[in-house]
Amino acid sequence: MPMLHFYRVADLHTSASLTSRASEIGFEVLASEVCFNIEATAELSVADQTKLQYLLQETFEPHNFSVKPLISAQGDGDSILEVAPRQQFTSAWSTNAVSICSAMGLVQITRIEKSRRYHIKRTSASASPQTFASLVHDRMTECVYPNGIASFDQHSEPEKWTTVPILKEGRKALEQLSKEKGLGYDSQDIDYYMR
């Protein structure tokens, strides 16, 4: 069964903090939307799709909801960046949404994950989308989906084993590992591991 996707306009791009920080790294945030990525065990009937749309759309703004993306890249220097929970984890939001669907009789829905999509435009030739991505997602629990979420099945190969040169480099090696992998080690964590 292919994934279902529904889109809703969001105002994530209107955050003064995000706009300012994006500008500092060479980006303008033009628009944003939320994508509901839905996995079901069977095809939904028209009545079930109507129920699901009612659940996901804003009550007073049904025109801001669609089965097709509401934002798209228009030309040079602009792109769509999508971030969502890692596929390995079912988010708490998804668990609640699936429970609500089940209570509404939509028992064929097994997972719903909400991704955030940003329409961004480079204002600097050296601006990197990965740098912008670090502003809008938690690297520990979320990741960037360059082509959107097509499936909740894992397809990526695990990272190769590496050695952390603690005996040679000490604290610096752990600090670098924390930064590279988004582990969020603070000085207490590093002190603990250095004992």
Backbone as JSON, one array per atom type, in Angstrom:
{
  "sequence": "MPMLHFYRVADLHTSASLTSRASEIGFEVLASEVCFNIEATAELSVADQTKLQYLLQETFEPHNFSVKPLISAQGDGDSILEVAPRQQFTSAWSTNAVSICSAMGLVQITRIEKSRRYHIKRTSASASPQTFASLVHDRMTECVYPNGIASFDQHSEPEKWTTVPILKEGRKALEQLSKEKGLGYDSQDIDYYMR",
  "N": [[0.86, -1.19, 0.0], [0.74, 2.12, -0.99], [2.1, 5.14, 0.46], [0.06, 7.68, 1.93], [-0.34, 11.17, 1.53], [-1.0, 14.25, 3.01], [-1.37, 17.77, 2.99], [-0.86, 20.79, 4.81], [-1.07, 24.25, 5.23], [1.34, 26.07, 7.03], [2.6, 28.26, 9.62], [5.26, 28.36, 10.25], [7.42, 29.61, 9.07], [7.16, 32.26, 9.72], [8.3, 32.92, 12.08], [10.13, 35.19, 13.94], [12.63, 34.77, 15.07], [13.6, 32.5, 13.65], [13.63, 33.56, 11.04], [15.52, 35.62, 11.32], [17.85, 34.17, 12.11], [18.14, 32.49, 9.91], [18.65, 34.33, 7.91], [21.16, 35.23, 8.72], [22.77, 33.07, 8.01], [22.56, 33.0, 5.3], [20.03, 32.57, 4.05], [16.61, 32.97, 2.98], [13.45, 32.48, 4.3], [10.7, 31.46, 2.74], [8.13, 30.23, 2.81], [6.04, 27.79, 4.49], [4.9, 24.48, 5.33], [2.98, 21.75, 6.66], [3.32, 18.29, 6.36], [1.37, 15.43, 6.33], [2.21, 12.23, 6.7], [1.07, 9.18, 5.87], [0.53, 5.85, 6.75], [-1.14, 2.97, 5.77], [-2.9, -0.14, 6.1], [-4.65, -0.95, 4.19], [-6.43, 0.22, 1.3], [-8.08, 3.36, 1.56], [-11.54, 4.05, 1.79], [-13.72, 6.39, 0.1], [-15.35, 7.63, 2.0], [-13.85, 7.13, 4.33], [-11.54, 8.56, 3.72], [-12.57, 11.12, 3.76], [-13.22, 11.37, 6.48], [-10.64, 11.25, 7.55], [-9.44, 13.52, 6.42], [-11.02, 15.48, 7.62], [-10.19, 15.18, 10.24], [-7.48, 16.02, 10.06], [-7.36, 18.57, 8.86], [-7.53, 22.15, 9.37], [-10.24, 23.41, 11.15], [-11.48, 25.92, 10.64], [-10.2, 26.77, 8.39], [-10.36, 25.27, 5.85], [-9.47, 25.57, 3.24], [-6.75, 25.74, 3.34], [-5.66, 23.26, 3.16], [-4.63, 20.28, 1.53], [-4.36, 17.59, -0.9], [-2.17, 17.68, -2.39], [1.15, 19.1, -2.53], [1.41, 22.38, -1.14], [3.33, 24.23, -1.34], [6.17, 24.94, -3.39], [9.38, 24.67, -4.99], [10.55, 27.36, -6.93], [12.53, 28.42, -8.63], [15.95, 29.29, -9.49], [18.22, 28.85, -6.84], [16.31, 28.41, -4.88], [14.62, 26.05, -2.76], [13.01, 23.09, -1.4], [12.98, 22.07, 1.87], [12.65, 19.29, 3.87], [11.85, 18.05, 7.03], [11.57, 15.51, 9.54], [10.45, 13.08, 12.03], [12.82, 10.47, 12.74], [12.82, 7.43, 10.86], [13.09, 5.1, 12.33], [11.82, 5.48, 14.72], [8.63, 5.67, 16.16], [6.75, 8.43, 16.61], [5.45, 10.11, 19.56], [3.34, 11.74, 18.91], [2.37, 10.48, 16.61], [1.47, 8.05, 17.68], [-0.69, 8.91, 19.27], [-2.29, 10.08, 17.26], [-2.91, 7.84, 15.66], [-4.38, 6.36, 17.52], [-6.63, 8.03, 17.79], [-7.6, 7.89, 15.17], [-8.28, 5.17, 15.1], [-10.35, 5.16, 17.0], [-12.19, 6.54, 15.53], [-12.93, 4.73, 13.7], [-11.12, 4.25, 11.69], [-9.37, 1.97, 11.3], [-7.47, 0.84, 9.65], [-5.32, 2.51, 9.45], [-2.01, 2.69, 10.34], [0.18, 4.22, 11.02], [1.03, 7.63, 11.4], [2.98, 10.25, 10.55], [4.17, 13.49, 11.11], [5.61, 15.81, 9.05], [7.73, 18.66, 8.56], [7.85, 21.17, 6.18], [9.88, 23.41, 4.45], [10.07, 26.23, 2.41], [12.79, 27.49, 1.04], [15.19, 30.04, 0.18], [18.29, 30.7, -1.22], [20.37, 33.37, -0.27], [22.92, 33.83, -0.39], [25.72, 32.69, -2.15], [27.32, 30.78, -0.96], [25.76, 29.54, 0.91], [24.53, 26.75, 2.71], [22.15, 24.17, 2.51], [22.13, 22.19, 4.51], [23.11, 23.52, 6.72], [21.03, 25.28, 7.2], [19.12, 23.35, 7.82], [19.99, 22.48, 10.31], [19.0, 24.43, 11.93], [16.3, 23.93, 12.16], [15.64, 21.39, 13.05], [15.93, 18.56, 15.3], [18.75, 16.8, 15.55], [19.08, 14.39, 16.82], [16.62, 13.04, 17.06], [15.28, 13.52, 14.72], [15.42, 13.81, 11.1], [16.62, 14.93, 7.86], [14.68, 14.73, 4.96], [15.35, 14.42, 1.83], [13.8, 13.76, -0.43], [11.25, 13.62, 0.52], [9.0, 11.56, 2.53], [8.69, 8.35, 1.58], [8.19, 5.87, 2.48], [7.88, 4.04, 5.56], [9.62, 2.07, 6.04], [12.92, 1.05, 6.81], [15.68, 1.88, 4.84], [18.28, 2.54, 4.71], [21.79, 1.95, 5.0], [23.53, 0.88, 7.93], [25.74, 3.04, 9.75], [29.31, 2.81, 9.4], [31.52, 1.23, 11.72], [33.44, 3.16, 13.92], [36.41, 4.45, 15.48], [36.87, 6.16, 18.47], [39.24, 8.35, 19.41], [39.96, 8.49, 22.36], [41.98, 7.98, 24.28], [44.16, 9.13, 23.08], [43.38, 11.79, 22.35], [41.69, 12.69, 24.36], [39.32, 14.67, 26.18], [38.68, 16.36, 24.06], [38.2, 14.65, 21.89], [35.75, 13.43, 22.62], [34.1, 15.67, 22.76], [34.12, 16.46, 20.07], [32.94, 14.19, 18.88], [30.39, 14.35, 20.03], [29.48, 16.72, 18.9], [29.53, 16.13, 16.11], [27.75, 13.94, 15.9], [25.46, 14.86, 17.07], [24.93, 14.4, 19.8], [24.68, 15.82, 22.15], [26.27, 16.03, 24.46], [27.11, 17.29, 27.63], [29.32, 19.05, 29.93], [29.26, 17.48, 32.25], [28.56, 14.93, 31.27], [30.8, 14.34, 29.68], [32.8, 14.42, 31.64], [32.02, 12.16, 33.12], [32.43, 10.04, 31.26], [35.14, 10.26, 30.95], [36.26, 9.28, 33.25]],
  "CA": [[0.0, 0.0, 0.0], [1.55, 3.34, -1.01], [1.86, 6.15, 1.5], [-0.82, 8.81, 1.64], [0.23, 12.44, 1.98], [-1.89, 15.4, 3.04], [-0.57, 18.96, 3.28], [-1.56, 21.9, 5.45], [-0.28, 25.46, 5.36], [1.82, 26.34, 8.39], [3.21, 29.59, 9.75], [6.58, 28.16, 10.83], [8.35, 30.55, 8.44], [6.94, 33.62, 10.2], [9.03, 33.11, 13.33], [11.15, 36.24, 13.83], [13.91, 34.16, 15.42], [14.04, 31.69, 12.52], [13.92, 34.46, 9.92], [16.78, 36.3, 11.62], [18.96, 33.21, 12.09], [18.28, 32.03, 8.53], [19.28, 35.43, 7.19], [22.58, 35.25, 9.11], [23.5, 32.0, 7.32], [22.38, 33.15, 3.86], [18.75, 32.06, 3.54], [15.32, 33.6, 3.21], [12.43, 31.44, 4.44], [9.57, 32.02, 1.99], [6.85, 29.63, 3.18], [6.17, 26.5, 5.18], [3.7, 23.66, 5.42], [3.11, 20.48, 7.37], [2.88, 17.15, 5.55], [0.98, 14.26, 7.11], [2.63, 11.03, 5.99], [0.14, 8.2, 6.45], [0.68, 4.45, 6.36], [-2.37, 2.21, 6.01], [-2.81, -1.54, 5.68], [-5.56, -1.14, 3.06], [-6.86, 1.47, 0.68], [-9.18, 4.02, 2.27], [-12.73, 4.38, 1.0], [-13.96, 7.83, 0.0], [-15.88, 8.06, 3.3], [-12.73, 7.12, 5.28], [-10.65, 9.68, 3.37], [-13.25, 12.33, 4.24], [-13.01, 11.39, 7.93], [-9.23, 11.55, 7.81], [-9.24, 14.93, 6.08], [-11.68, 16.26, 8.67], [-9.32, 15.1, 11.4], [-6.19, 16.67, 9.87], [-7.42, 19.96, 8.41], [-7.98, 23.16, 10.32], [-11.69, 23.53, 11.06], [-11.93, 27.19, 10.07], [-9.43, 27.09, 7.19], [-10.22, 24.07, 5.02], [-8.8, 25.91, 1.99], [-5.31, 25.63, 3.57], [-5.4, 21.82, 3.26], [-4.65, 19.73, 0.18], [-3.72, 16.29, -1.13], [-0.94, 17.99, -3.13], [1.93, 20.13, -1.83], [0.95, 23.76, -1.3], [4.52, 25.04, -1.63], [7.11, 24.27, -4.29], [10.52, 25.48, -5.41], [10.16, 28.08, -8.14], [13.62, 28.74, -9.55], [17.34, 29.21, -9.02], [18.53, 29.22, -5.46], [15.32, 28.05, -3.88], [14.4, 24.61, -2.63], [12.14, 22.65, -0.31], [13.68, 21.25, 2.86], [11.66, 18.58, 4.68], [12.38, 17.37, 8.22], [10.55, 14.71, 10.23], [11.05, 12.09, 12.93], [13.55, 9.36, 12.11], [11.94, 6.3, 10.54], [13.21, 4.04, 13.33], [11.01, 5.8, 15.88], [7.27, 6.15, 15.99], [6.64, 9.56, 17.54], [4.29, 10.14, 20.46], [2.26, 12.37, 18.14], [1.82, 9.44, 15.74], [0.73, 7.1, 18.52], [-1.97, 9.55, 19.61], [-3.09, 10.24, 16.04], [-3.41, 6.51, 15.27], [-5.45, 6.03, 18.48], [-7.81, 8.82, 17.42], [-8.11, 7.29, 13.93], [-8.92, 3.91, 15.47], [-11.62, 5.49, 17.66], [-13.1, 7.03, 14.49], [-13.21, 3.64, 12.77], [-10.09, 4.19, 10.65], [-8.46, 0.97, 11.88], [-6.44, 0.45, 8.69], [-4.19, 3.43, 9.56], [-1.07, 2.14, 11.31], [1.15, 5.23, 11.44], [0.96, 8.96, 10.79], [4.05, 11.12, 11.01], [4.03, 14.87, 10.64], [6.88, 16.42, 8.66], [7.7, 20.11, 8.34], [8.46, 21.51, 4.89], [10.24, 24.83, 4.36], [10.49, 26.76, 1.11], [13.91, 28.38, 1.35], [15.91, 30.62, -0.96], [19.65, 31.15, -0.88], [20.7, 34.77, -0.52], [24.38, 33.8, -0.47], [26.15, 31.54, -2.95], [27.97, 29.79, -0.11], [24.79, 29.01, 1.88], [24.33, 25.31, 2.63], [20.87, 23.72, 3.07], [22.37, 21.43, 5.74], [23.26, 24.51, 7.79], [19.66, 25.7, 7.52], [18.44, 22.2, 8.45], [20.36, 22.42, 11.72], [18.17, 25.41, 12.66], [14.88, 23.56, 12.25], [15.36, 20.03, 13.51], [16.74, 17.93, 16.34], [19.48, 15.74, 14.85], [19.02, 13.13, 17.55], [15.34, 12.36, 16.86], [14.73, 13.86, 13.41], [16.4, 13.91, 10.02], [16.17, 15.59, 6.64], [14.21, 13.83, 3.91], [15.51, 15.19, 0.58], [12.74, 13.43, -1.38], [10.04, 13.34, 1.27], [8.9, 10.22, 3.1], [7.99, 7.46, 0.65], [7.88, 4.65, 3.22], [8.43, 4.01, 6.91], [10.62, 1.01, 6.1], [14.29, 1.55, 6.77], [16.41, 1.45, 3.64], [19.67, 2.98, 4.75], [22.8, 1.08, 5.6], [24.04, 1.45, 9.17], [27.06, 3.67, 9.65], [30.43, 1.93, 9.71], [32.12, 1.4, 13.04], [34.6, 4.05, 13.99], [37.1, 4.49, 16.76], [36.99, 7.49, 19.05], [40.58, 8.35, 20.02], [39.89, 9.11, 23.69], [43.28, 7.9, 24.96], [45.1, 10.02, 22.38], [42.92, 13.18, 22.31], [40.98, 13.03, 25.6], [38.01, 15.36, 26.15], [38.45, 16.94, 22.74], [37.61, 13.62, 21.03], [34.33, 13.28, 22.99], [33.39, 16.9, 22.36], [33.98, 16.4, 18.62], [31.95, 13.15, 18.61], [29.08, 14.89, 20.41], [29.09, 17.73, 17.91], [29.29, 15.47, 14.82], [26.62, 13.01, 15.95], [24.31, 15.49, 17.71], [24.65, 13.68, 21.04], [24.31, 16.78, 23.2], [27.04, 15.85, 25.69], [27.54, 18.49, 28.36], [30.58, 18.79, 30.64], [29.05, 16.36, 33.18], [28.63, 13.69, 30.49], [32.2, 14.12, 29.3], [33.52, 14.06, 32.88], [31.65, 10.79, 33.45], [33.09, 9.12, 30.34], [36.6, 10.39, 31.07], [36.75, 8.66, 34.49]],
  "C": [[0.89, 1.24, 0.0], [1.16, 4.3, 0.12], [0.86, 7.18, 1.0], [-0.15, 10.06, 2.2], [-0.85, 13.51, 1.92], [-1.06, 16.59, 3.51], [-1.44, 20.05, 3.89], [-0.61, 23.07, 5.59], [0.11, 25.65, 6.82], [2.44, 27.74, 8.44], [4.59, 29.5, 10.4], [7.58, 29.2, 10.33], [8.19, 31.98, 8.95], [7.64, 33.91, 11.52], [10.15, 34.14, 13.14], [12.53, 35.67, 14.11], [14.45, 33.34, 14.25], [14.43, 32.57, 11.34], [15.27, 35.13, 10.11], [17.97, 35.35, 11.51], [19.21, 32.68, 10.68], [19.0, 33.08, 7.7], [20.78, 35.49, 7.47], [23.39, 34.19, 8.38], [23.23, 31.97, 5.81], [21.11, 32.57, 3.27], [17.6, 32.99, 3.85], [14.3, 32.47, 3.28], [11.13, 32.01, 3.86], [8.2, 31.51, 2.44], [7.11, 28.33, 3.92], [4.83, 25.78, 5.17], [4.03, 22.41, 6.23], [2.6, 19.4, 6.41], [2.55, 16.01, 6.49], [1.27, 13.04, 6.26], [1.91, 9.85, 6.64], [0.37, 6.81, 5.86], [-0.61, 3.72, 6.73], [-2.19, 0.79, 5.49], [-3.7, -1.84, 4.48], [-5.94, 0.22, 2.51], [-8.06, 2.04, 1.44], [-10.34, 4.28, 1.32], [-12.86, 5.91, 0.95], [-14.47, 8.37, 1.35], [-14.76, 8.12, 4.35], [-11.75, 8.26, 4.99], [-11.26, 11.0, 3.86], [-13.08, 12.46, 5.74], [-11.59, 11.82, 8.27], [-8.93, 13.01, 7.51], [-9.86, 15.84, 7.14], [-10.79, 16.31, 9.92], [-8.07, 15.97, 11.25], [-6.27, 18.14, 9.46], [-7.86, 20.89, 9.53], [-9.47, 23.39, 10.1], [-12.13, 24.79, 10.33], [-11.17, 27.59, 8.81], [-9.25, 25.85, 6.29], [-9.5, 24.33, 3.69], [-7.27, 25.82, 2.12], [-4.88, 24.17, 3.7], [-5.54, 21.22, 1.87], [-4.04, 18.33, 0.15], [-2.44, 16.46, -1.94], [-0.18, 19.07, -2.37], [1.42, 21.54, -2.16], [2.11, 24.71, -1.57], [5.42, 24.24, -2.57], [8.24, 25.23, -4.65], [10.2, 26.1, -6.76], [11.3, 28.32, -9.13], [14.99, 28.6, -8.92], [17.47, 29.65, -7.57], [17.47, 28.89, -4.44], [15.05, 26.56, -3.91], [13.42, 24.34, -1.49], [12.97, 21.75, 0.6], [12.63, 20.63, 3.77], [12.35, 17.84, 5.82], [11.24, 16.68, 8.95], [11.23, 13.75, 11.19], [11.78, 11.0, 12.14], [12.6, 8.17, 11.92], [11.97, 5.21, 11.6], [12.26, 4.26, 14.51], [9.6, 6.19, 15.47], [7.08, 7.24, 17.04], [5.41, 9.42, 18.42], [3.09, 10.74, 19.74], [1.57, 11.33, 17.26], [0.98, 8.45, 16.54], [-0.64, 7.65, 18.88], [-2.87, 9.67, 18.39], [-3.68, 8.91, 15.58], [-4.52, 6.07, 16.22], [-6.74, 6.76, 18.15], [-8.44, 8.24, 16.15], [-8.86, 6.0, 14.24], [-10.28, 4.16, 16.12], [-12.66, 5.98, 16.66], [-13.46, 5.94, 13.48], [-12.21, 3.5, 11.64], [-8.99, 3.22, 11.11], [-7.34, 0.55, 10.93], [-5.22, 1.39, 8.73], [-3.29, 2.95, 10.69], [-0.04, 3.16, 11.79], [0.89, 6.52, 10.68], [2.11, 9.75, 11.38], [3.9, 12.48, 10.34], [5.43, 15.39, 10.3], [6.66, 17.91, 8.43], [8.48, 20.41, 7.06], [8.66, 23.02, 4.82], [10.63, 25.16, 2.93], [11.56, 27.8, 1.42], [14.58, 28.87, 0.07], [17.26, 31.09, -0.48], [19.8, 32.63, -1.2], [22.21, 34.94, -0.6], [24.77, 32.55, -1.24], [26.77, 30.44, -2.1], [27.02, 29.15, 0.91], [24.54, 27.52, 1.63], [22.98, 24.92, 3.25], [21.03, 22.93, 4.37], [22.52, 22.37, 6.93], [21.88, 25.02, 8.19], [18.93, 24.58, 8.27], [18.77, 22.14, 9.94], [19.57, 23.42, 12.57], [16.77, 24.88, 12.97], [14.6, 22.12, 12.67], [16.37, 19.57, 14.55], [17.44, 16.72, 15.72], [19.4, 14.39, 15.55], [17.74, 12.35, 17.23], [14.72, 12.6, 15.48], [15.84, 13.84, 12.35], [15.76, 14.61, 8.82], [15.79, 14.51, 5.63], [14.26, 14.58, 2.58], [14.4, 14.95, -0.44], [11.42, 13.14, -0.7], [10.04, 11.92, 1.81], [8.06, 9.36, 2.15], [7.55, 6.18, 1.35], [8.44, 4.79, 4.63], [9.41, 2.85, 7.1], [12.01, 1.62, 6.03], [14.99, 0.99, 5.54], [17.89, 1.79, 3.72], [20.56, 1.95, 5.43], [23.25, 1.71, 6.91], [25.42, 2.06, 8.94], [28.12, 2.65, 10.0], [30.95, 2.24, 11.11], [33.3, 2.35, 12.92], [35.21, 3.97, 15.38], [37.18, 5.93, 17.22], [38.31, 7.52, 19.83], [40.65, 9.06, 21.38], [41.26, 9.1, 24.38], [44.27, 8.89, 24.36], [44.69, 11.49, 22.53], [42.13, 13.63, 23.54], [39.62, 13.66, 25.36], [37.66, 15.86, 24.75], [37.78, 15.93, 21.79], [36.13, 13.43, 21.33], [33.52, 14.51, 22.59], [33.13, 16.9, 20.86], [32.92, 15.36, 18.22], [30.54, 13.67, 18.91], [28.58, 15.88, 19.38], [28.71, 17.07, 16.58], [28.01, 14.64, 14.81], [25.37, 13.61, 16.62], [23.93, 14.84, 19.03], [24.31, 14.59, 22.21], [25.05, 16.56, 24.52], [27.33, 17.21, 26.33], [28.79, 18.12, 29.15], [30.44, 17.64, 31.64], [29.14, 15.02, 32.46], [30.08, 13.36, 30.16], [33.04, 13.74, 30.52], [33.26, 12.6, 33.23], [32.42, 9.8, 32.56], [34.61, 9.16, 30.45], [37.13, 9.74, 32.36], [37.48, 7.4, 34.23]]
}
